[in-house]
Amino acid sequence: MTPSKVISAGRDKWKIEDVVDLAEGRASVALSTDSELRDAVDKGVEFIRKSWVNGRPIYGINTGYGASVERDIPQELIEELPGQLVRFHGCGLGRIFDEKAIRAILSARLISLAKGYSGVRWELLENLSGLINNHILPLIPEEGSVGASGDLTPLSYVAAALMGERDVNYNGTLCSAAEALQKSGLKPLKLLPKEGLAVMNGTSVMTALACQAFDRAEYLQRLCARITSLSVIALKGNPAHFEEQLFSLKPHPGQLQIAAWIRKDLNSVSPEYWHLPQGEHLQNTYALRCAPHIIGVLADALLWMRPQIEIELNSSNDNPLIDGVNEVVMHGGHFYGGHIAFAMDCLKTAVANQADLLDRQLALLVDRRTNNGLPSNLSGARAERAAINHGFKAVQIGASAWTAEALKLTMPASVFSRSTECHNQDKVSLGTIAARDCLRVLELTEQVAVAALLGTLQGLELRVRNGELKVSLLSEEAAQMLSAVRAKSAFVEEDRPLENDLRWMLEQILGKAWECYE
C-alpha cells in the first residue's frame, strides 16, 4: 500500500519526524517542483564539467582523495574516478543496519544532496528517491566510519546501489542492486565527476541514526514518567514530592513538564489511599522523590538537541560544495560530524540514567523492606504456594544487568578521535559510533523499562486484590495501559517464564502503542 503522506525533498526544511516517517514506511518522498532549485542543480553539474574540461583543479574531481590530493588525475581517467572511490570503500564490517535505519540513511542523504550545492544530477536525486519509494535498501554494514570525512564507507553502499553494484534488500528479498533497479524501472548510473564523493562524503548515517534515537528517547521520557507515577502509587509513596509550587521554585522547562505529568496521574487517586502513620515516608528515597529531576534532564536535553540534529539534517555536508549559479567552488569540512557526536554522547548518558532510575524503582518494589507491605518479589502466589514462588526476583536481576550494560556504554565516543588516512583525517568526530552507542543504550533502557513497567503493574494489581486500591481511581491512560498489558500478560500468580511477555511489551514501546501524556 502506498503511503498517503508525501514529503518533498528540496530546500524546504525537514524535521526529525520526516526522517522517522520515511524510515517507518509511513511516507514516500518526492523531489521539489521548485524550478529555481532544478536550475541550480543543472548549473552545478555543468559548472563542474566545464571546470575539469578546462583543467581547473577541484578536489576529488581531477585530484586524488584525502592525503592523495597531490595526485593529478589525467583527463582520460577523470570519469572513472567516482566509481573507483565507491569500490575501494566497500569494506564495511559488523552487522547490517536494519531496514528502518537504512531507509532513514537514504532519506537523510537525499535531503542533503537535494539542497543543490553538491554537484549531482537531478537524475541521481530521482534515483535516490526511487531507492526509498521502491524499497531498494542497500545492505549497509554498521561499522567502518570515523565520522569525517563523513560516513564514507557506509555511504559507499548507497552509491554502489545507484551504480547497480553490490547487493540490496528489495521488498524483503536479497538480490543484486542491478536486478532490483531493473525490476523497479530504474537505470544504473555511471557516476559523473563529483557524484561519488557527493553521495559518500557527508554525515547522513550518523544523522539518520540520531533522528531515530531522538524519536525513541522522546517517547521514553514519557514512558518513564508514567512508570514513575505508577511506582509511586504501587509503593504508596508521598505525592507531595511532585507539587506544582515546589517545582515552580526550580523551573527547568523539561523538569516542570515531567513533574506535571506525574502529578496528573497521582491526582486521580483518592487522598485516603496515601494515608500512612504520621512521619512515615515523609521523604521517599531519591528514585521516587528525584524522578522529575532525573527524567527532566532527558526532557531538557531533547529541547536543545532537536535544533542541532535538524540543522545537520538540512545542511549541505559534503566537500567541496558547488554553487553552480555563481560558479563558486567551496572547499571545507562540512562532513565533520561533531555536533551529532556531541548530541549522541550526551543523549546516551541521559538515557542510561533512566535505566538506572527504573532499575532502582523496581528494586524498591521487590524488597519487603521498602515496598510498604507488598509481597516479597511481588509474588502473587497464594499462601500455601508462597514458599516455592519467587515472582519478579529474576526479572529484577535482568533489569540490573541491562542497566549495568547501558551505563557501561556511556563513555563518550567523540573523545576517542584517531588520526587516520595518512594524517589527513587527523581529528575525526566518531559521530556514527556515538549514534550507534546511543541506540544500543536506548535498546537496553527500553528493556529495563518493560521490566519495571510489568513489575509496577503487578504491584498495582496486588494493591487492588487486597482491597487498598481501585482500578477506577487510576488515570484513564494508566488504566488503559494496565488493561492492554493484562490482555497479553496475565497477573503473575504462579511463577512462569516472562520472556515472551517482555518481548511483546518491547514491541509495544517501539510502536508507541500506549498513550503517555499526548
N, C-alpha and C positions, 0 to 999 in steps of 0.2 A: 504494500500500500504506500502510495506517495505521500510524504508528509505535507500537511496543509500549510505549514509555516515556511516561507521562503526568505532567506537572509541575503541581502545584497552585499557583494564584495566590491569595494571601490574605495573612495575617500571618506565615506561615512564612518563614524566611529563604532566599532564593535564593543559590546560588553562581555564580561566573563560568561554570562548566561547564553550568549550566542554560540560561543565555542562549545559549551556544555550541551546545548540543544542539538547541535550538529553531531557531537560525539555520541549522544544517546539515540540518534536517529529520529529525533522529533522534528527536524527541519532539513530542508535542502538548501542549496546555495545557488545563486545566480549572479553573474557579473553585472556591474553597474551599467546603466544605459547612458551615463554621462559622456557626451561627445567630446568634451574637453579632456577627460581622462583618456579616452581612446586615442585622441590626437597626441597626448603626451607620451603614451606608451609607444605608439608608432614612431614618433620623432626620436625617442630614446634609442630604439633599435637602429634606426637609420644613422643617427649620430655615431653610434659605436662602429657601424660598418664603415662609414666614411673615415673615421679616425684610424682604424687599423690598416685600411687600404692605403691611407696616406702616410703610414709609418709613425703616427703619433703614439708614444709609449703610454699604455694604460695597463695597470696591474691586472694580471690574471687573464688578459686578452692576448697580448703579444709579449708577455713576460712569463717566467715560471712562477710557481706558487710559493708563498711563505718565504723561507730563507733562500729559496731558489729564484728570488725575484731578479737576481742579476743575469739570469739566462734571457737571452733574446730569442724569441720563437721565430723561426723562418716563416715568411709569408705563406708558403705552401703547406705548413703544418698547423697554422692557427686554428683552422676549422676542426681539426682533430683534437685539439687540446681539451675542450669541455668533456668529451667522452672519456678521455684518459683520466681526468680528475675524478669523475664518477666511479670509474672502475677500480682505481687503486685505493679508494676509500671503502671498498666493500669488504671490510674486515671486522665488523661488529661481532661481539660475542654476548653471552648471557641469554636470559630468557627473551622471547619475543614479546614486545608490547601487546597488550590485549586490544581487541577490536575498537573499543571506545577510545583508548589512548591514541591509537593510530588515526582514527577519524579526527580527533582533536588536533593532532600534529598536522595533518593535511590542511585543516581549516586555518590554523594559526599561520602556516606558511603562505596560504593563499592570500589572506588579508594583508600580510606584509608586502608581498610582491605586487598586489593589486593597487598599491598606492601610486605606482607609476614611476618610481625612481630606481628601479633595479635593472633596467635594460633588457627585459624579457618581452617576447612577442605576446600579442593578445591570444594567439593560438595556444601558447603554453598555459596561459591563465585558464582558457577554456578547457584544456585537457586536465589541468589540476582540479578544476571544478568537477570534471567528468569522473575523476577517481572517486571523489566524495559521493556524488549522486548515484553512481553506478556500483557502489560498494566494492571498489577495487582497492584493496588495502595492502600496501607493501609490507612484507614481513620484516619489520624493523627491530633489530636486536637492541636491548636496553642499554648495553654497556659499550663504551668506546668514545664518549665525548668528554672533553675537558671544559667545554663551555666557552671557548674562544680559541680559534676563530669560529665562533658559533658552534652549532651542533653538526659538524662536518660529516662524521661517519654515519650517524643515524639518518641524516637528511640525504645522504647519497643513495639510500634505498628508495626515497621518493623520486629523486632524479632518474634513477635506473628504471623505475616503473614507467615514467614518462617516455623513456627511450625504448621500452619494450623488453627490458632486460631484468633478470633475476625472477624470483617467484613472488606471488601475491596470494592473498585470500580473496577469492572472487565469489561473493554471495555465499560465503561459508565453505567454499571448496578450494583446496590448494591447487594452483595451476601456474603456468608461466605468465609473466606480465604480457608477453606478446599475444598469448591466447585470450586473456581477459580483455585486452584492448580490442582485439578483432571482434569478439562476441558483443562488445558494447558499441561498436561502430566508431571507435577512436583509432587514430593512426599513431604509431610510434613516432616520436620526434627525434630528428637529428639535431641535437642542441647546438645553437649558434654561439659564437664567442660571447662570453659573459653569462650565458644561461645556466651552465653547470654550476658556476660559482654563485650565481644569484639564488638558485634553489637551495644550495648547501650551506652557504656562508651566513647563517642567521641563528637567532635564539628561539626558533619556533618549537623545538622539542621541549625545552625547559619551560617555556611559556605556556604551552598546551597543558603540560602536567600541573603547572601552577594554577591554571584555571580549574582543573579538576579538583585539586587539593583545596582550593578556596571554597568551592561549592560544597564539598563534603564537610569541611570544617564549619561552614556557616550553619549547616543542619545540625552538626554535632553539638554546637554551643546550645542550641535549643533543646536537644535531647538531654544534655547534661543538666540543664535547668529543671527539666521535667523529672528526671530521675532523682535529683536532689530534693525537690519538693515532696515526692512520694516517699523518699527515705526519711525525711523529717516527720511525715505522718506515721510511717510504719514504726519509727523509733520513739514516737511521742516526744519529739524534740520541742524546742522553745520557739514558737512562731514570731516572738518579739524581735528575734535577731534580724528580721527582714523588713522592719517597719520603714515606712516612707520617710519619716522625719530623720531617722538615723542616717539613711543613705543620702539625704539632701546635704549632709554635712561633709561628705566626701564624694562629690558628684562627677566621677568619671562616667562618661555617657554610656559606655557598654556595661559597666558595673551597675548603673542605675537600671538599665533595661533588664538585666538578669535578675536583680532583686525584685523588680516589679512582676516579672513572670512567675517567680517562685511564690511571691506574696499572693498573686491571683489564685494559685492552686490552694494555698493554705487557708485563705479566707473563706473557702467554700465549706470548710469543716466546722462543725459546731464547737463553740468555745468550751463546752463542757468536756469535750474529748481530751483537751490538752491538760486538764486538771491533774496536778501532781502534788504530793505533800510539800508544804512551804519550804522553799530553799533548795529543793531537789532539782537538779538540772537548770539552775538559774542561768548557767552558761554552758552550752553544749561544746563538745570538742570542735576543733577547727574544721574538721571535714564537713561539718554542718554549718557552723557559725560563719566560717570564712568562705563558704562556697561561692557567693557572688563576687568576692574579691579574686577568686581563682578563675572561675569561668569568665568573669568580667575582663580579665587580661586578654583572653582569646577574643572576646567580643570587640574590645577596643583595638586590638591588633588588626582585626579584619577591616576596620574602618580606614586605616591608613594603608593597608596592603592593596585594597581594591584599585586605587588610582595608580599605584606603582605597577601592578600587573597589567592594567588596561593601557597604560602609556606604552609599555613594552609591546603589548599585543598589536597596537595600532601604529607601530613605528616601522620605518624602513630600516632594517637592521642587518643589511649585508654590506659588503665593501668590494669595490668602490661603489658609490651611489652616482647615478646618472640623471642629470637634468637635461633631457633632450630638447626641451623648448628653448632654453637659454644656452645650450651646448656647453655645459659645465660638467667636469668630472670631479668628484669629491672623494679623496682618499682619506679614510678614517678608521675608527674602531667600533662602529655601532654593533658589531657582532658580539661585543663583550656583554656577558650576562650577569653583571654584578648586582643589579637591582633585584633580579629574580633570585639569585643565590642568597642574598641577604634576607629577602622576604621569606624564602622557604626555610632557611636556617632558623629564623625567628618563629615561623608558624609551627614547625615541628616541635619546638620547645614548649610553646603554648599548648599544643595539642597533647603532648606527653603528660603535661601537668593535669590534664583532665583524666587521663588514665589513672594517675596516682590518686587523684581525688576520689574517683568512683571506687577504686580498689579499697581505699580507707573506709568509705561508706559501707561497702559490702562487709568488710571486716567487723564493723560495729554491729551489723545486723546478725551475723552468725554467732557472735560471742555472748553467752549468757550474762557475762559481767557488764555488758554495755548495751544490750538490746531491750532493756525495760520490760522484761517478762516474757519475751518470745522464747520458743523452744530452742535448745542448742542446735546450731547449724540450720535453723529454720525448718527442721524436720516436721512434717505434718502427720507423722505416724501416730496411730492410736497407742494408748498407754501400754497395752500388752505387747506391742511390737516395737516400742521405742528403743529397746536395748540393741537391736540389730540394724537400725536405720540411722543414716548419717546425713541425710538431706543434702545441703549445699556445701559440705566440707570440701569436696574435690573441686567444685566449681570455684570456690574462693581461692584455692591453691592455683588453679589455672589462671584466674584473673591476676594473681600476684606474679605469675610467670610472664604473662603478656605485658604487664606493666613494667616489669624489670627490663624486658627487651626493648620496649618503647623508650624508656628512659636512657638506656644504653646508646640508642641511636641519635641522641640529641647533640652529640659532638658536632659543632659547626663544620660543614664541608668546605666552606669558602676559604677558611684559613689554611687549607692544605694545598694551596696552589703549587703546581710543579712547573719547572721550566722545561719546555719541550720544543720539538721541531727545530733543532739546531739553535736553540736560544732565541729564535724569533718570537715564538709564543712563550715568553719568559715569565709572564704573570697572567694566569688564567682564572676564570671565575668559578669553575666547578659547579655551575648553577644546575646542570642536569642531574648531577649526583645529589645535590641538596634537595631537588624536587622529588627524585625517586625515594630518597630517605624519608621525606615528608609524607609521601603516600604510604610508605610502609608503616610509619608511626601512626598514621590515621587508621590503617587496617588493624593494627594491634589495639589501638584505643577503642575502636568500634567493637572489637571482641570483648574488651573489658566492659564496655557499655551494655552489651546484651547480657552478660553475666550479672552485672549489677541490677539491670532492669528486671530480669527474671527473679532474682533474689528479693528485690524490693516488692514486687507484686506478690510473691509468696508471703512476705511479711505482712502486707496489707490484708491478704485473704485470711491469714491466721488471726488478725485482729477482728475481721468480720465474723469468722467462725466462732470466736469466743464471746461475741456479742459486744465488743468495745466500739466497733465502727460499722457504719452502714455505707454500702457502695453508693447509695443515693447522695451521700454527703461529699463525695469526690467531685471535682470539677467535671464538666461534661466531657472534655477531651481526655482527662485521666481515666474516667470510667470507660470511655470507648476503647482506650488503649488496653485496659485490663480485659475487657470483653473480647477484643480481637486476638490477644495473646492466648486467652483461655480456649478459644475456638480451635487452636492448633497445638497448644501446650498445656496439658492438664495440670492442676494443682498437684504438687509432689507430696503424696501421702506415703506411698511405698517407694523406696529407692528404685531408680531406673536410670539407664543411660540418658543423658541430656544433650548429647552432641547434636542430634538432629533438630531438637528444639532451638538450640543456639544458632545453628546454621540457618534455619528458617528465619529467625529473628534478624540475623545479619542481612539476609535478602530484603527484609522489610526496611531496614535502615538505609541500605543502598538505594532502594526505590522510594525513600521518603514516604513510606506508606502511612505513617502516623502523623497527624497534625500536631505541631508543637508551637503554639503561640503565633499562628499566622495572623 
